[in-house]
Amino acid sequence: MTNSKQIKIYTDIMKAEGEWAAKTRQLLADHKITMYNLIGSPGCGKTALLEALLPLLAANRRCAVLEGDVETDRDAQRLGHLGIPVSQIITSGACHLNAQVVHRAVSELPLEELDIIVVENVGNLVCPSEFDIGETCKLAVLSVTEGEDKPLKYPLLFREAGAAVLTKLDLLPHVPFDLDRCLDFIKRVNGELSVFRVSALRGEGLDAPADWMYARSAEPPQPAH
């Protein structure tokens, strides 16, 4: 296969993805829904973060979750007790959620009853960052167990994210993680990025990202009088 054919195939794929993302973005706009694309490495604490964060969001916004995983519905089961719509997307080996699948999953949600959709993308710092799924914004998740240099090694996510959540702060005394250095690396990549420091396990620091997400979501309908 020649280089020109490789480029054409890649361009066709990205064009199709962009078209599906645009359809999703229009669907969300029509229903005044904000959709966050949560991206981070496997084991960084994305699901634990959602377990702790969603009850705060659901107090003022009507929420749903799309769970992306290579296999199993374990994460969807973990969130099932929260009493909000949760849909599991199995990629069967793909390293990210694609825009067409996300559009189908979003379309099947009770959109008239929602203000916020959170997509937990497949655990990966590379592929999910490269593909637009129609989200309102990306949220980067980084844990203190991963090393402070990840923003420099995987800069695309931190350039494109609307905010970053630094998780597992309760482990700081037990891991060789330089917090100030990590924050400096993030600023080098994106000096405007808001960074929230949380411990989902202890329920600490969650109000700040919840308020940030709350402020960027559409106002909920006023109750009938």
N, C-alpha and C positions, 0 to 999 in steps of 0.2 A: 504494500500500500504506500502510495506516495505521500509526501508531506502535505500537498494540497488537498488530497482526499481526507487526510486526518483532520485538517483544519475545518474542512467543510462539514464533516460529520459532527465535530464538536460544536461548530456554529449552529447547526440545525438543532442539536439537543438543547443548547442554551436558549435558542429562540423559542422553542416549544415550551421550555420551562418558564420563560418570561411571560408567555401568553397565558399559561395557566395561573401564574402568580398574579397577573393583572386581573383575571377573572375573580380570583379570591379576594383581592383587595377591593374590587368594586362591590362584591357581595357583602364584605364587612362594612364598607361605607354605607351601603343601602340600609343596613340594620344598626348602624352606629355602634359597631363592636370594635374594640381594640384587641389586637392579637400579638402576643409576645412569643418570640422564638427563643427558647432557653437552650443554650449551647454550652457544653463543657465535656471534659474527659470522662471516661467510665470511672465510676467510683468517686467523683469529685463531690457528690452530695446533692445532685439535682433533685432527686425524688424526695429526699429528706427535707430539703429546702421547701419544696412544694407542700409537703405535709404540714410544715410549720407556718408557711406563709398564706396558704389558701384560706384558712379560717379567718384571718385578718381581712383579706380582700373580700371574702364572701359576706362579711358583716355589712358592707356598703355597696357591693357590686354583685351582680349575678354572673357566676363563673362556670367555665367548663374547661376540661383538659383533654388534649390529644397526646397520648403517650406513644413515642416512637422507640422501638427496640428491634434488634436483629432477630431475636427469638423470645418466646414466653410472654405471658401477660402478668408477670409478677408485680411490676410497678403499678399497673392499673388496679390490681387487687389491693395494693398498699393504700391507694388513694380512695378506694371504694367507700370506706367508712365515713368520708367527709360529706356525703350526701349531695354531691354535685355531679353533673354528667361527666363521665370519663370514657373515652374511646381509645382502644389500643390499636396501633398500627404496627404490624409485623413486616419488616423489610426482607426477611429471609436471606440475609447476607449483605444487603446494600448498606453502605456506610453512612447514609443520610436519608432523610425524608425528601421525596421529590414533590414538586408543586402540584402535579396532577392528582396524586394520592391524597395530599393534604386538602385540595379543593373538594374532592369527593367526601372526605371525612367531615370537613366543615359544613358542607351542604346537608349532611345527615343530622347535624346537631339542631336542637330547638332554638334557632337563631332569634326568634321573636322574644325569647325569654332570657337572653344573654347580654351582658355588657363587656365581658372580658373572656377571651380564650387564651390559655397558655399551652403552647406546644413544647413538650419536652422532647427535643430532638435526640437522635441516636448519639450515644456517647462517643465523641470525636471532636477534636479541636480544628480539624482541617476541612473535610468535605462539607459538613453542614454550614460552615461559614461562607462557602463559595456559591451556594444556591439560594436564590430568593424563593420563598414559599408563599409570598403575599403578606408577610407579617407587617405589623405596624412598626416594630423595631426588634432588634436582636438584644438578648441579655446574655452577657458572658458570665460563666460561673467558673471560678478558680478556687481550689482548696489549698490550704497551707501544707498539705502532704505532697504536693506536686512539684515544688521547687519554684523559687521566685523569678526564674528567668523565662517562664512560659510566655509572657506577653511579648518578649523579644523574639522568641523562637517561632511563635504563631501569631504574628501581628495582625493579620487580616481581621480576625474576630474582634480584636480590641479596637481596631480602627473603625469598624462598622457598627459596633454595639452602641446602644443608647445608654447603657449603664453596665457596670460589672459588679458581681457579688462575690466577695471573698469569704469562703466558707470554712467551717471547722476551726474557728478561732480558739475554741477550747483546747485544741491540741498544740497550740503554740509553745507551751513550756516543754513539750516532749519531742519536737521535731526541729531539725536544723533549717529553719525558715527565717529569712531576714525580711520582716514586714516592711520596713522603711525602704529597703532596696527594691522590693516588689512594686511598691507604690511609685517609686521613681521610674522603674521600667515602664509601668503603665503610662505615666505622664509623658515619657519619651515617645511612645507610640501614639497616644491620643491625650493631649493635655486638657481636653474639655470633658473627659469621661468621668461621670460620677461613679464613685466606688463605695460600696456598702460592705461593712464588716459584720459578719453574723456568726452565731453558733446556733444552728437549728436544733441541736441536741439539748441545749440549755434554754432555748427560746430567747436568745439575746440578740439585739440589734435588728430585729425584724421590722420594727415600726418604720424605719427609714425607707427600705425598699418597697414596703407596702404603700406608704404615702406617695412615693414616687410613681408607682404603677397606678395608684388610685387617681392621682392628679392628671395623668395622661389618658385616662379612660373617659368614655362618653358619660355624660350625666345620666343617671338612671331615671326612668319615668317617674313622674310625681304620682303618689298614691291617690286613688279616687276619693273624693269627699262626699 
